[in-house]
Amino acid sequence: MPWVWVANCRTPFYFLTVFARIISNLMPKIHTLDKVDRKLLNLLQKDNQTPTRVLAAKAHISQPTCLRRIRELRAAGIVIGDVALVDPFALGYGMLAFLEVSLTNQSDAHMQEFEARMSKEAEVMQCYFVSGDYDYFLVVHIIDMDAYYQFVRRVISGSGNVRHFQSRFPMKRAKFSTRVVFDEKAAAVEVRTGK
């Protein structure tokens, strides 16, 4: 009964559909932000503790609509978290250092190992793979120069794969912001999201 086998097997169209779904999940999605979305994002970035009723009033929408839109922004991966910004200088972490790091071996495995190690280090606030003369750019917050010396010996020099590094110390912070400012007047803005 070959017709039974044919009826029960998956058709090429089915496999193409499954393949298309897999590929579409790997591709970044395009999310359109209208004026209200951008207004909400600007408000939330200023103070994410603002009550929904206040956000809704400032965005000129109803409270349920406001809540739905915020949930959609989170589901799309545009809002990735709600945090309290702590002033490290007020806590005694009085030194900031910028490190440019070159690796001896730049294979994918060695780079992933370096990134994993940096993500575990509490002093490393940010780690970027960069173009140019160096491989990585680190933002490190430490208590003082002695703590920085210990950090460099333990994390950078002790890694075994750092060819060269250079440190820079800021003398003054002229600007610090975590906000991405959105133009609320444009009709629509398309953004790529991972979800």
C-alpha positions in Angstrom: 0.0 0.0 0.0 2.3 2.8 -1.1 -0.5 5.3 -1.2 -0.7 5.0 2.6 3.0 5.8 3.0 2.6 8.8 0.7 -0.4 10.1 2.6 1.4 9.8 5.9 4.8 11.3 4.9 5.6 15.0 5.1 5.4 16.9 1.8 8.2 19.1 0.5 5.9 22.1 1.1 5.7 21.2 4.8 9.5 21.1 5.1 9.9 24.4 3.3 7.3 25.9 5.8 9.2 24.6 8.8 12.5 25.9 7.3 11.0 29.3 6.7 9.8 29.5 10.3 13.3 28.6 11.6 15.0 31.2 9.5 12.4 33.9 10.4 13.1 33.2 14.1 16.8 33.8 13.5 16.3 37.1 11.6 15.9 40.3 13.5 12.3 41.6 13.5 11.3 45.1 12.5 9.1 46.8 15.0 7.5 50.2 14.2 7.4 52.7 17.0 4.7 55.3 16.6 4.6 58.7 18.4 3.0 57.2 21.5 5.5 54.4 21.8 8.4 56.9 21.5 6.7 59.2 24.1 6.4 56.3 26.5 10.0 55.2 26.0 11.2 58.7 26.7 9.1 59.0 29.8 10.1 55.5 31.1 13.8 56.3 30.6 13.5 59.4 32.7 11.7 57.5 35.5 10.5 54.0 35.2 8.7 54.3 38.6 6.2 56.7 37.1 2.7 55.3 37.7 0.8 54.0 34.7 -2.0 56.6 35.1 0.6 59.4 35.0 2.3 57.9 31.9 -1.1 57.5 30.2 -2.1 61.1 30.9 1.3 62.4 29.6 1.0 60.2 26.4 -2.7 61.2 26.0 -3.9 57.5 26.0 -6.0 55.4 28.4 -4.4 53.5 31.3 -5.2 50.0 29.8 -3.7 51.1 26.5 -0.6 52.4 28.2 -0.1 49.2 30.1 -0.6 47.1 26.9 1.9 49.2 24.9 4.5 48.9 27.7 4.0 45.1 27.7 4.3 45.0 23.9 7.6 47.0 24.1 8.9 44.5 26.6 7.7 41.5 24.6 9.4 42.9 21.5 12.7 43.2 23.4 12.8 47.0 23.2 12.5 47.5 26.9 14.9 45.0 28.3 14.8 45.7 32.0 14.0 48.1 34.9 16.9 49.0 37.0 18.0 51.5 39.7 21.1 53.5 38.8 23.5 53.5 41.7 26.2 56.2 41.9 29.4 54.1 42.4 31.4 57.2 43.5 28.9 57.7 46.4 29.7 54.1 47.5 33.5 54.7 47.5 34.3 53.3 44.1 36.2 56.4 43.2 38.1 55.3 40.2 37.0 54.6 36.7 39.4 53.1 34.1 39.1 52.5 30.4 41.2 49.6 29.1 42.1 48.8 25.5 43.0 45.1 25.3 44.8 43.1 22.5 44.6 39.4 22.7 47.5 37.1 21.7 45.2 34.5 20.1 42.1 35.9 18.4 40.4 32.6 17.5 36.7 32.5 18.2 37.1 30.1 21.1 39.7 32.4 22.8 37.6 35.5 22.2 34.5 33.8 23.7 36.6 32.7 26.7 37.8 36.2 27.2 34.2 37.6 27.0 32.9 35.0 29.4 35.7 35.8 31.9 35.0 39.5 31.6 31.3 39.0 32.2 32.1 37.3 35.5 34.3 40.1 36.8 32.3 42.5 39.1 34.7 45.4 38.4 34.1 45.2 34.6 31.0 47.3 34.0 31.1 47.1 30.1 33.1 45.0 27.6 33.1 45.7 23.9 34.7 43.9 21.0 35.9 46.8 18.8 37.5 47.6 15.5 41.0 49.2 15.3 44.3 48.5 16.9 42.8 46.8 20.0 40.4 43.8 20.3 38.4 44.9 23.3 37.4 48.0 25.2 36.6 47.7 28.9 35.0 50.1 31.3 36.2 49.2 34.8 35.1 50.7 38.1 37.3 50.1 41.1 37.8 51.6 44.6 41.4 53.0 44.1 44.7 52.6 42.3 45.7 49.6 44.5 42.4 47.8 43.6 43.1 48.6 40.0 46.6 47.1 40.3 45.2 43.9 41.8 42.5 43.8 39.1 45.1 44.1 36.3 47.4 41.4 37.8 44.5 39.0 38.5 42.3 39.5 35.4 44.4 41.0 32.6 48.0 39.9 33.1 47.0 36.6 34.6 44.7 35.6 31.7 47.6 34.2 29.6 46.0 35.5 26.4 46.5 39.3 26.6 49.3 40.5 24.3 49.0 44.1 25.2 46.7 46.5 27.1 46.5 50.2 27.7 44.8 52.1 30.5 43.2 55.5 30.4 41.8 57.3 33.5 39.2 60.0 33.1 39.9 63.2 34.9 36.4 64.5 34.7 33.0 63.1 33.7 31.5 65.7 31.4 28.4 63.7 30.6 26.7 60.5 31.6 23.4 59.2 30.3 21.8 55.8 29.8 18.9 57.2 27.7 18.2 56.6 24.0 16.3 59.7 23.1 13.5 59.2 20.6 12.1 61.9 18.3 8.4 62.1 19.3 7.5 64.3 16.2 8.3 61.8 13.5 5.4 59.8 12.1 7.0 56.4 12.7 10.4 54.9 13.4 11.3 51.3 12.5 13.7 49.5 14.9 15.2 46.0 14.7 14.5 43.8 17.6 15.8 40.4 18.5 12.4 39.0 19.2 
